[in-house]
C-alpha cells in the first residue's frame, strides 16, 4: 500500500508539472494580451506599471484616430475603454484631483465638430494636456511633497505650476480649423518647454542638512549591518543631533528616493508568484497550498523593487551620465574581445531593429548613446549556516534577483553601490516556476525596449530611455530555472549543443544517472567535432516552444520535454534582446573553481564519487598530501597579501578564490614529481586553459588556442580518467562537458571574466550577513534590501556618493597618500612609499653598481672609479613603491625589517625585463633591496653638461631563474649577484612557493582577471 500511494503521489506530481508547463507555454505563445492588461480590473492595480498603462492608452487613441479618419465618424468606444477599463483607482484619483473646474464645455464641442469634418480624434489635445500634467506632478512629488527648498534657498511653488499648465487649455474662440490646430500645437510646445524647465529646476534640489544627517545615520546602519535596536539607540537625542525616529527616517528615505516596492502574493512554499498567468489563482498549482489564510490575507509575499526609477535616477547625476559613456569610450570591436560589447551577440543586436511583441520599432539596439544594457543574476542563499539552531537544520534558502549594469565600467559594475537588486524570492524552498517571479521584470523590460520618458541632467531635456538585458550571469542551477531547461542529470541538459546523456546499461547498478562523455565506450571516435559544428540557436528553441504549445496530450508534452531538454517557455526568452543560447554562457566561476578544481583533487586523493581507488595510477598517498598541505600553508607567507589571502590546507573548505589561486599558480609546483608524467602534463594543459579562459582581453588567436587546448584537454581527460568504461561514467558530469563551450561562450558573450559570478557572490554575501531576525528572516531581509536600494537611489540622485556610500571608501590610487612621494620630473608612474631613510650612507659596493649603471646608460667613457667620485655618499632611500593608479605595493628587504616576522608576508620579489648582450628581451626575477634617489653631479671630465637624477633600484637576482613564470613553472635554488637598475624596469611584484630546497616563482602578469573576492573591508578591486 505504501508503494502504491507513493506511485499515485508521483503520478499526481507529474500531471501537475505537465499542466503547469503546458499552461506557461500556451499562455506565452497564444494568450498574451498586447500590453499585459488582462486581469487589471480585479484589484491588481500594482501589477502593471503606469508607463505601460500610458502606452496602452496612447495606442488606443492612435487606433481610434485611424478608424475615424477612414470612416468619417467618431468612435467613442475606445475612450470609454480607457477611462473605465484600463485605469487604476490610484490614477483616477490623480486625474480627479488635477481636473480643472473651469474647463469650458464648448472647447470639447468645437473639437467634436472639427473631428466630424477632418476625421481627427477629439480627445487627443485633452489627453496630451492631461498627460503632461500628470508627468510634471509625478516628477515633483517624487522629489519633495508639494514644495521644496532649492540649493539657493528659493521656494518651488507647485500649485502655481499646476495653474500655469491648465491655463493653457482654457476656452478661446477659433474662427477656423487652422487656428485651432495652431493653438493645439502652441499648447504642446509650451507644455514641453515648461516641463523641461521645471524638470531642470527640480534637478537643482539638494538635500537639506537635516535630511542628509538622517540619511548618513541610515547608511551607516546599513553598511555595518546593525540591528534595529542599534538604529534606535543612534537616534536618541544624547547620541545624535537628530530630532526624529527610525520610522520617520525610513519614510523620508522612501520619499527622497522615489523608489516604492510592489507587493505580490506568492506561494507559502515559494513555488510560484501569483502574477501574470497565475494572477487569479487561489491555490498553488504545484503544492496546492491556499493563497490566503483564514483572515483572507496572503500567506506569503514577494516585494519587487522596480528597476525603471533607478535607471532614470542615473541620468539625474552628471557624474553618472559620464560613467554611462563607457560603451562609447570602449569603441567598436577591432578583433580583441574586451567586454560584452565586443561579443557576437551584441554586435548582432546593433544591426537589428527592436521588435516588441511583433511590433517592429523604428530604431535599432544601441542606436542611442543613452541606451543601457543589463545582465540578470540570481542564486540561492542558505540562511543561518553554521548556527546551532533549529533553523540552520531546515535548509532555509532564499533567492535574491539582481541586475548588473554593463553600461558602467567593470570597476563600477562590480560594486554593490551600482548593482541593483530586484528583490528576494522568499523561502523556505527554491522557486519551482521562476517564470512567474520574473514576470514583473519582464514587463519593465518591454517598457524599456519601447522607451521610457526620462530627464537628462546634462542636456537639460527629456529623452526616451531604452534598456535591454543581454547577458545573464548565474550558475548552472540558476540558469536552468531562468531559461526553462532541464537540470544536470537529464538526458539532454546542455542548451548549447545536442549531446545526449547515457547511463549504465546494467539495470542492477545503483547509479543510473545520465552522464555525458564525448566518446562512448562502444564508439571508436569522439563526438566533439560533430557537437561543436552543430550548435543550437535561438530559432531552434523557438520552434521547440511552438511544438510544446501544440502538444495534444500529456504524453506528447512530456515526450517533447524529454526529447529536447526543455520544460517550458522561458519568459526572458521572449525579450527582444535575449538569445536563449548566447545570453546564457556557462558560469565560469562555478564551472572551473567550484566544480572542476575540487573534482580533480578528489581524483588524486582517491575520493571521487564511486570510481576512485588506491590502485589508480594518479593516486597520491595521504602522507604526500600532508606534505602538500604543509607546503601550501607555509608558501602563503612568501606571497604578497594582495595576491591571495592566507591559504589553509586542502582539508579545509576552499572558496572559489582559493581554488583558483591554488590550481592555477601553486599546483604546477606542488604536484611536480608527485603525479605521473602524463597526468602532470594534463594538469599543465588545464592550467593553460584556465589562464586563457580568465584573460581580461582575448584576441582571435587566443580564442583559437583556447578552443584547441580545451579539445585536447577534454580528450585526454576521458582517456586518463574515464577510460571509456561504463563503470567510470561518473567521471563525465555536465560540468566536464560544458568546458567544450568555453571558446564559444567567449565569442558569444565576451571575456567570461567580465560576466562571471563573483559579482553574484558579493550580493549573496551581503544577504547572508544581513540576517538579524530568526523569527521572520525573509521579511527582515527584504526590508533591509529595500532600504539599501533606496539609499543607493538617493546617493545617485543627489550626488551624495561619498556621504551615503554603502561600502567602505576605496582609496584613490592616482593621488599621493600619507608617507608617499613622487618625482614626476624623473618618473611619472612610480610612487615611493615608507619606510624612508634620509642621509643613508650606502656601501661602496652599491655606489660602484650605480656608477656602472650610469656608465652604461649615459655611454660615458670615464672609468667607473671616476664616476663613483661624483656620486653622493649620502642618499635617501625608500622601502616600498607602487605604480600610480594601482594599490599593490611592492616592498623590499629594507621595508620588511620594520615589520614583525610573525605577521609579515614577503612582497619583496619582483619581475623585470632586460636586454641581453644580443639585445634580446629576457625576463629576470630578483629581490628588491631598496630604492634610492641618486644624483650624478655635472663634471667636465665626465662630459656631462648638467646633473642627472635617477630613481635606482638595487636588486639581487634569483640565480638560474630562467623563463617566464607567467607561462610555465620557473625554479631557482640560490640568490645571485646584485645589480643597480632603473626603477622603471620593475614590472610587478611576484610571489614564491617553497618545495624542499627549491623555490618556484608565482607570476600573475599573464593578464588574467584577479580571482579575488573583495569584501567591504578591502581597498582593492576585482
SVG drawing of the C-alpha trace seen along z (x, -y; Angstrom):
<svg xmlns="http://www.w3.org/2000/svg" viewBox="-20 -84 109 90">
<polyline fill="none" stroke="black" stroke-width="0.4" points="0.0,0.0 2.8,-2.4 4.4,-1.9 1.1,-2.2 0.4,-5.5 3.9,-6.7 3.3,-5.9 0.0,-7.7 1.6,-10.8 4.3,-10.8 1.8,-10.4 -0.2,-13.4 3.0,-15.4 3.9,-14.6 0.5,-15.5 0.7,-18.8 4.1,-19.6 2.7,-18.9 -0.3,-21.2 2.0,-23.9 4.4,-23.8 1.7,-23.5 -0.1,-26.4 3.0,-28.5 3.8,-27.5 0.4,-28.2 -0.1,-31.4 3.1,-33.0 2.6,-31.9 -1.1,-32.3 -2.9,-34.0 -0.7,-37.1 -2.6,-40.4 -0.9,-43.3 0.2,-45.1 -0.5,-42.6 -3.7,-44.4 -5.8,-41.3 -6.9,-40.9 -6.3,-44.5 -9.8,-45.2 -9.7,-42.6 -7.9,-44.6 -4.3,-44.2 -3.5,-47.8 0.1,-47.4 0.8,-44.6 1.1,-47.0 3.4,-50.0 2.0,-53.4 4.2,-53.7 2.6,-50.5 -0.9,-51.9 0.0,-55.2 1.5,-53.5 -1.6,-51.4 -3.8,-54.5 -1.7,-56.1 -2.0,-53.1 -5.8,-53.0 -6.0,-56.7 -4.0,-56.2 -6.3,-53.3 -9.3,-55.5 -7.9,-58.3 -7.1,-55.9 -10.6,-54.4 -12.3,-57.8 -10.2,-59.1 -11.3,-56.1 -15.0,-56.0 -15.6,-59.7 -17.4,-59.2 -16.0,-59.4 -15.7,-56.1 -16.3,-56.8 -15.8,-53.2 -12.0,-53.3 -12.1,-56.3 -14.7,-54.6 -12.5,-51.6 -9.6,-53.7 -11.5,-55.6 -13.4,-52.7 -11.4,-49.5 -7.7,-50.1 -7.4,-52.8 -6.5,-52.0 -8.2,-53.7 -4.9,-55.5 -4.6,-57.0 -8.3,-58.0 -7.7,-59.9 -4.9,-61.8 -7.0,-62.8 -9.8,-63.9 -7.5,-65.9 -6.0,-67.7 -9.1,-68.2 -9.7,-71.9 -13.1,-73.0 -13.3,-75.9 -12.8,-73.8 -15.3,-75.1 -17.6,-72.6 -17.6,-74.5 -14.0,-73.6 -14.8,-69.9 -17.8,-70.6 -15.7,-72.5 -13.2,-69.7 -16.1,-67.3 -17.3,-69.5 -13.8,-69.6 -13.5,-65.9 -16.5,-65.3 -15.0,-67.4 -11.4,-66.4 -11.5,-62.9 -9.1,-63.5 -9.5,-62.3 -11.5,-64.7 -9.7,-63.6 -6.1,-64.0 -5.5,-67.5 -7.1,-67.0 -5.2,-63.8 -1.9,-65.4 -2.5,-68.3 -3.7,-65.9 -0.7,-63.5 1.8,-66.3 0.2,-67.5 0.4,-64.0 4.1,-63.7 5.0,-67.0 3.1,-66.2 4.8,-62.8 8.3,-64.4 7.5,-67.0 6.1,-64.5 9.0,-62.2 11.4,-64.9 9.5,-66.6 5.9,-66.6 4.4,-70.0 7.2,-72.4 11.0,-72.2 13.9,-74.5 16.4,-74.7 20.2,-74.9 19.9,-78.7 17.1,-78.9 14.2,-79.7 10.8,-78.2 9.3,-76.0 5.6,-76.6 4.0,-73.5 0.4,-74.8 1.4,-77.7 2.8,-75.3 -0.4,-73.4 -2.4,-76.5 0.0,-77.5 -0.4,-74.1 -4.2,-74.1 -4.4,-77.7 -3.1,-76.6 -6.3,-74.6 -8.8,-77.5 -11.5,-78.1 -10.9,-80.6 -12.8,-81.4 -11.5,-80.0 -12.6,-81.1 -11.0,-78.3 -9.7,-74.8 -6.2,-76.0 -6.3,-78.4 -7.5,-75.6 -4.6,-73.4 -2.1,-76.2 -3.5,-76.7 -3.1,-73.0 0.5,-72.9 1.3,-76.0 -0.1,-74.3 2.0,-71.2 5.2,-73.3 4.6,-75.4 3.9,-72.3 7.1,-70.6 9.1,-73.8 7.6,-74.3 8.0,-70.7 11.7,-70.7 12.3,-74.0 10.5,-72.6 12.5,-69.4 15.7,-71.4 14.7,-73.3 13.9,-70.1 17.3,-68.8 18.8,-71.6 17.1,-70.5 19.5,-69.4 19.2,-67.6 18.5,-69.7 21.2,-69.4 18.8,-67.7 17.8,-65.1 21.5,-64.5 22.3,-63.8 19.4,-61.3 20.4,-59.6 24.0,-59.3 22.8,-57.6 20.8,-55.1 23.7,-54.5 26.0,-53.8 23.4,-51.4 23.1,-49.5 26.9,-49.5 27.8,-47.7 24.7,-45.6 23.5,-47.0 20.2,-45.9 17.0,-47.9 17.9,-48.3 21.2,-49.8 19.5,-52.3 17.1,-53.3 20.0,-54.0 21.8,-56.1 18.7,-58.3 18.5,-59.1 18.9,-62.8 22.0,-62.3 23.7,-60.3 23.0,-62.3 21.6,-65.8 18.6,-64.3 15.0,-65.0 13.2,-62.1 12.5,-58.4 13.8,-55.4 10.3,-55.0 10.2,-58.6 13.7,-58.3 12.8,-55.3 9.7,-57.0 11.8,-60.0 14.2,-57.7 11.4,-56.3 10.1,-59.7 13.5,-61.1 14.4,-58.1 11.0,-57.8 11.5,-54.0 8.4,-52.2 8.2,-48.5 5.4,-46.5 3.8,-43.8 2.9,-40.5 1.4,-37.4 3.4,-34.2 3.1,-30.6 3.8,-29.8 6.4,-27.3 7.9,-29.8 6.7,-27.7 5.2,-30.4 4.3,-34.1 0.6,-34.9 1.1,-37.3 0.6,-37.1 -0.7,-33.6 -1.4,-32.9 -2.9,-36.2 -6.4,-34.9 -5.4,-31.5 -6.3,-31.0 -4.1,-27.8 -0.6,-27.0 -0.6,-24.7 2.5,-22.9 1.9,-22.2 -1.8,-23.0 -1.4,-25.2 -4.0,-28.0 -3.0,-31.5 -4.9,-33.2 -5.1,-32.4 -8.3,-32.2 -8.3,-36.0 -8.2,-36.3 -4.7,-37.7 -1.8,-36.5 0.3,-33.8 3.5,-34.9 4.5,-38.0 7.3,-38.9 8.5,-42.5 9.5,-43.6 11.7,-46.7 11.2,-48.3 14.3,-48.9 12.9,-51.8 13.0,-54.5 16.6,-53.6 17.8,-53.7 16.1,-57.1 17.9,-58.3 21.2,-57.6 20.6,-60.4 19.9,-62.9 23.5,-62.8 26.1,-64.5 28.7,-62.2 26.7,-59.0 26.0,-60.4 29.7,-60.5 30.2,-57.0 27.4,-55.6 29.5,-56.6 31.7,-53.5 30.4,-51.9 31.3,-54.9 34.7,-55.2 35.4,-51.5 34.9,-52.0 34.0,-49.4 35.2,-45.9 38.7,-45.7 39.5,-42.0 40.0,-41.8 37.3,-40.8 37.5,-43.3 33.9,-43.3 30.4,-42.2 30.1,-44.9 32.7,-43.1 30.6,-39.8 29.0,-38.4 25.6,-38.6 25.9,-42.3 27.2,-43.1 24.3,-41.2 21.9,-43.3 23.4,-46.5 22.3,-45.5 18.7,-44.8 15.7,-46.9 14.0,-46.5 10.9,-44.4 8.4,-44.1 5.5,-41.7 5.5,-41.6 5.8,-45.3 8.9,-46.5 10.1,-49.8 11.9,-52.4 15.2,-52.2 18.0,-49.7 19.5,-48.3 22.2,-50.6 21.3,-53.3 21.2,-56.0 24.1,-56.8 21.8,-56.7 20.8,-53.1 21.6,-50.9 22.5,-47.2 21.8,-45.0 22.5,-41.5 20.3,-39.4 21.8,-37.3 20.3,-35.1 21.4,-32.4 20.3,-30.7 21.5,-31.7 21.3,-29.4 20.4,-31.2 21.7,-30.5 24.5,-28.4 26.6,-27.1 24.3,-28.1 23.2,-25.6 19.6,-26.4 16.6,-24.6 16.5,-27.0 20.1,-26.0 19.0,-22.4 15.9,-23.1 17.9,-24.4 16.2,-27.8 17.0,-29.4 16.1,-32.5 16.9,-33.6 18.0,-37.2 17.5,-38.5 19.6,-41.4 20.6,-43.4 24.2,-44.2 24.7,-47.4 27.1,-46.5 26.9,-50.1 29.2,-51.0 32.9,-50.2 33.9,-46.8 35.3,-48.7 31.9,-50.2 29.6,-47.5 31.1,-45.0 30.4,-47.3 27.4,-46.9 26.6,-50.6 25.8,-50.1 24.3,-46.6 20.5,-47.0 18.5,-44.3 15.0,-43.4 14.0,-41.7 14.4,-38.5 12.3,-35.4 11.4,-34.3 12.0,-30.7 11.9,-28.3 12.4,-26.4 13.6,-27.1 11.2,-28.6 9.6,-26.0 8.4,-28.2 10.9,-31.0 8.9,-32.5 6.3,-33.8 8.8,-35.6 10.5,-37.2 7.1,-38.4 7.4,-42.0 10.9,-42.4 9.7,-41.1 7.0,-43.8 9.6,-46.5 11.9,-45.3 9.1,-45.5 8.6,-49.1 12.3,-49.7 12.5,-48.4 9.8,-50.8 11.2,-53.7 10.6,-55.4 10.5,-59.2 13.4,-60.4 15.1,-63.6 18.8,-64.1 20.5,-66.4 23.4,-67.0 21.4,-68.0 18.5,-69.6 15.9,-67.9 13.6,-64.8 14.6,-61.8 13.4,-58.2 15.4,-55.8 15.8,-52.3 17.3,-49.4 17.9,-45.8 19.2,-42.7 21.7,-41.0 23.9,-38.6 22.9,-36.8 25.3,-35.8 24.4,-32.7 25.4,-29.2 24.0,-26.1 21.1,-25.6 20.1,-29.3 20.4,-29.3 18.3,-26.2 15.5,-27.8 15.6,-31.0 15.9,-29.6 13.4,-26.7 15.8,-23.9 16.5,-20.5 18.7,-20.2 22.1,-18.4 21.4,-14.7 18.7,-14.9 19.0,-13.2 19.6,-16.5 20.7,-19.1 23.0,-21.3 21.4,-24.3 24.3,-24.9 24.6,-21.5 22.6,-18.4 24.6,-15.9 22.6,-13.0 23.4,-11.6 24.0,-7.8 23.7,-5.7 25.0,-2.3 23.4,0.5 23.3,2.8 19.9,2.4 21.2,3.7 23.7,0.9 22.6,-1.5 23.8,-4.7 21.6,-5.1 22.1,-8.8 22.9,-10.2 26.5,-11.3 28.0,-13.0 31.2,-11.5 32.0,-12.7 33.3,-9.3 31.2,-6.4 32.7,-3.1 31.4,-1.3 32.4,-4.1 35.8,-4.4 35.7,-8.2 34.7,-11.2 31.6,-13.2 33.3,-16.5 33.7,-17.8 30.1,-17.0 28.7,-18.6 30.6,-21.8 29.8,-22.1 26.1,-21.8 25.4,-24.1 21.9,-25.2 20.4,-28.5 17.7,-30.7 15.4,-29.9 15.9,-26.2 14.4,-26.8 11.6,-29.0 10.5,-26.0 10.6,-23.7 8.4,-26.2 5.9,-26.2 5.8,-22.4 5.2,-22.4 2.3,-24.7 0.7,-22.5 1.0,-19.3 -2.3,-17.4 -1.9,-15.2 0.0,-14.8 2.1,-12.0 3.1,-14.2 4.0,-17.1 6.3,-15.0 7.8,-13.3 8.8,-16.7 10.3,-17.8 12.5,-14.7 13.4,-14.9 14.6,-18.5 15.5,-19.0 13.1,-21.9 10.5,-22.2 8.6,-25.4 8.9,-28.7 11.2,-31.0 9.7,-34.4 13.1,-36.1 13.5,-34.2 10.6,-36.3 12.5,-39.6 13.8,-41.0 17.4,-41.4 17.8,-37.9 19.2,-35.0 18.5,-31.8 21.8,-30.4 24.2,-33.3 22.8,-35.2 23.4,-32.2 27.1,-31.3 28.1,-28.7 29.2,-30.4 33.0,-30.4 33.5,-30.6 31.3,-27.7 32.4,-25.7 36.1,-25.9 36.7,-26.8 33.8,-25.2 33.4,-22.0 36.5,-21.2 39.2,-22.0 37.8,-20.2 36.8,-17.2 40.4,-16.9 41.8,-16.9 39.3,-14.3 40.5,-12.2 44.1,-12.5 43.1,-11.8 41.1,-8.7 37.8,-10.1 36.0,-10.8 32.4,-9.6 32.0,-5.8 35.1,-5.2 38.4,-6.3 40.6,-3.7 44.1,-3.5 45.1,-1.4 44.6,-4.3 47.9,-5.5 47.2,-9.1 46.5,-8.3 48.6,-10.3 49.1,-8.8 47.8,-10.6 51.4,-11.1 52.2,-13.0 49.1,-15.1 50.1,-16.1 53.4,-17.4 51.5,-19.2 49.2,-20.8 52.3,-21.9 53.9,-23.4 50.7,-25.2 50.4,-26.8 54.0,-27.9 54.2,-29.2 51.3,-31.7 53.8,-33.7 56.0,-34.0 53.3,-35.7 52.1,-39.3 48.8,-39.8 47.3,-41.5 47.7,-38.2 45.7,-35.9 44.6,-35.5 46.3,-33.1 45.9,-29.6 44.8,-26.8 45.4,-23.2 43.2,-21.3 41.3,-19.5 39.6,-22.8 36.7,-24.3 38.2,-26.3 36.4,-29.2 36.4,-29.9 39.2,-32.4 41.4,-29.8 40.8,-27.1 41.6,-29.5 44.9,-30.5 45.9,-27.0 45.1,-25.3 46.4,-28.0 49.6,-29.1 50.6,-26.6 49.6,-23.1 52.3,-23.1 54.9,-23.3 53.2,-21.3 52.3,-18.3 55.6,-18.2 57.1,-14.8 54.1,-13.6 51.8,-12.9 52.7,-10.6 54.2,-12.4 51.2,-12.1 48.9,-13.2 51.2,-16.1 51.3,-17.3 47.5,-17.1 47.5,-19.3 49.7,-21.9 47.2,-21.8 44.4,-22.6 46.3,-25.5 46.9,-26.8 43.1,-26.5 42.3,-28.4 44.7,-31.3 43.3,-31.7 39.7,-31.5 40.2,-34.1 42.1,-36.6 40.8,-40.2 41.4,-40.7 41.2,-37.8 42.3,-38.1 41.1,-35.9 44.4,-33.9 44.0,-33.4 40.4,-32.2 41.5,-29.7 44.3,-28.5 41.7,-28.2 39.5,-26.0 42.4,-23.7 43.6,-23.5 40.1,-22.7 39.5,-19.9 42.9,-18.4 42.4,-18.5 38.9,-17.0 40.1,-14.1 43.0,-13.4 40.7,-13.6 38.4,-10.9 41.4,-8.8 43.1,-9.1 40.1,-9.3 37.0,-8.0 38.9,-5.3 35.8,-4.6 34.4,-2.3 30.7,-2.3 31.7,-1.7 33.6,-5.1 30.7,-7.1 30.5,-9.5 33.8,-11.0 31.9,-12.7 29.3,-15.1 27.8,-18.0 30.5,-20.4 33.2,-18.5 31.2,-18.6 30.5,-22.3 34.2,-23.1 34.0,-22.3 31.9,-25.5 34.4,-27.9 35.6,-29.3 32.1,-29.6 30.8,-31.3 33.7,-33.8 32.8,-34.6 29.1,-34.9 29.3,-36.9 32.8,-38.4 35.6,-37.6 34.0,-35.3 35.9,-37.1 33.7,-40.1 30.5,-38.2 31.5,-35.6 29.6,-35.1 32.0,-36.8 29.6,-39.8 26.7,-37.5 28.6,-36.0 29.2,-39.5 25.5,-40.1 24.8,-36.8 27.4,-37.6 25.7,-40.8 22.4,-39.0 23.8,-36.3 25.4,-39.0 22.1,-40.9 20.1,-38.2 19.1,-39.5 15.7,-38.1 15.3,-34.4 11.6,-34.5 10.9,-36.4 14.2,-36.2 12.7,-36.7 10.7,-39.7 13.6,-41.3 16.0,-40.7 13.5,-42.2 13.1,-45.3 16.9,-45.7 17.4,-45.2 14.7,-47.8 16.3,-50.4 19.7,-49.6 18.3,-50.1 16.5,-53.3 19.8,-54.6 21.6,-53.9 19.0,-55.9 19.2,-58.8 23.1,-58.8 23.0,-58.8 20.0,-61.2 21.6,-63.9 25.2,-63.3 26.0,-62.1 28.1,-59.1 30.8,-59.8 28.5,-60.6 26.0,-57.8 28.3,-55.1 27.3,-51.6 30.7,-50.1 34.0,-51.1 35.6,-54.1 38.0,-53.0 41.3,-54.9 42.1,-56.9 45.3,-55.3 46.0,-58.1 46.8,-60.5 49.5,-60.5 48.7,-59.3 50.4,-59.6 54.2,-58.9 54.3,-58.8 56.4,-60.8 56.8,-61.1 59.4,-62.6 57.4,-63.4 60.3,-65.0 62.1,-61.6 59.3,-59.1 55.6,-59.9 54.2,-56.5 56.3,-55.4 55.2,-56.4 57.7,-55.8 56.4,-54.8 57.5,-54.4 59.7,-53.4 62.0,-56.3 65.6,-56.9 67.3,-60.2 71.1,-60.6 71.6,-56.9 75.3,-56.0 75.2,-53.4 78.1,-51.0 80.9,-51.4 79.7,-48.3 76.3,-49.8 77.9,-53.1 80.0,-51.1 77.0,-49.3 75.2,-52.7 78.3,-54.0 78.3,-51.1 74.6,-51.8 75.3,-55.5 78.3,-54.4 76.1,-52.1 73.1,-54.3 74.9,-57.6 77.6,-55.9 80.3,-57.5 83.9,-56.9 85.3,-57.7 86.2,-54.8 83.9,-53.6 86.2,-54.9 85.9,-58.5 82.1,-58.2 82.0,-56.9 83.7,-60.1 80.8,-62.2 78.2,-60.2 77.0,-61.4 77.9,-59.4 74.6,-60.0 71.3,-59.3 67.6,-59.0 66.2,-55.5 62.6,-54.1 61.4,-50.7 58.4,-50.2 56.8,-51.5 53.6,-51.2 52.5,-52.2 50.3,-55.2 46.7,-54.1 47.3,-50.7 47.2,-49.8 49.5,-46.8 52.6,-47.8 56.0,-46.1 58.2,-46.1 61.9,-45.5 64.3,-43.9 64.7,-47.3 60.9,-47.7 60.4,-44.2 62.7,-44.9 60.2,-47.3 57.5,-44.5 57.1,-41.6 58.5,-38.3 55.3,-36.5 52.8,-38.8 54.7,-39.9 54.2,-38.5 57.1,-38.7 56.4,-41.1 60.0,-42.0 60.5,-39.8 60.0,-41.5 59.8,-40.8 61.9,-42.8 62.6,-42.6 66.1,-43.4 68.1,-43.2 70.9,-40.7 74.2,-41.2 72.4,-40.5 69.5,-42.9 67.0,-40.1 64.5,-40.8 64.7,-38.4 62.6,-38.0 64.5,-38.1 63.4,-37.7 65.1,-39.1 64.6,-40.6 64.4,-44.3 66.9,-45.6 65.8,-49.3 65.1,-52.3 67.4,-55.3 67.2,-58.8 70.7,-59.3 72.0,-62.5 75.2,-62.5 76.9,-65.9 77.9,-67.6 81.6,-67.2 83.7,-68.3 85.8,-65.1 82.6,-63.0 81.4,-65.2 78.1,-65.9 76.8,-69.4 74.2,-69.2 73.4,-67.0 71.4,-63.7 69.0,-62.3 67.5,-58.8 65.5,-56.5 67.7,-53.5 66.6,-50.1 69.2,-47.7 68.1,-44.2 69.6,-40.8 68.9,-38.3 67.5,-34.8 70.2,-32.5 69.2,-30.3 65.6,-31.6 65.2,-31.3 62.0,-31.7 58.6,-33.4 56.9,-32.2 53.5,-33.6 53.6,-31.0 55.5,-28.0 56.9,-27.0 60.3,-28.6 62.5,-27.3 65.6,-28.6 67.7,-27.5 70.1,-30.2 70.3,-34.0 72.9,-35.5 74.6,-38.9 73.3,-42.4 72.7,-45.0 71.5,-48.6 68.7,-49.2 66.2,-51.9 63.1,-51.6 61.0,-51.9 62.2,-48.5 60.4,-46.9 57.3,-45.4 55.4,-43.9 55.8,-42.0 55.8,-38.2 55.3,-35.5 57.2,-32.3 56.5,-28.8 59.0,-26.6 59.2,-22.9 62.0,-21.3 65.2,-23.2 63.9,-24.9 61.6,-27.9 59.1,-28.4 58.1,-31.8 54.4,-32.8 54.0,-35.5 50.5,-36.9 51.4,-39.2 49.9,-36.9 46.8,-39.2 44.2,-37.1 41.5,-38.6 42.3,-38.6 40.3,-35.9 39.9,-37.7 36.6,-38.2 36.7,-41.7 34.6,-42.4 33.7,-45.7 36.9,-45.7 39.2,-45.6 40.5,-48.5 41.4,-46.5 39.1,-45.7 38.2,-42.7"/>
</svg>
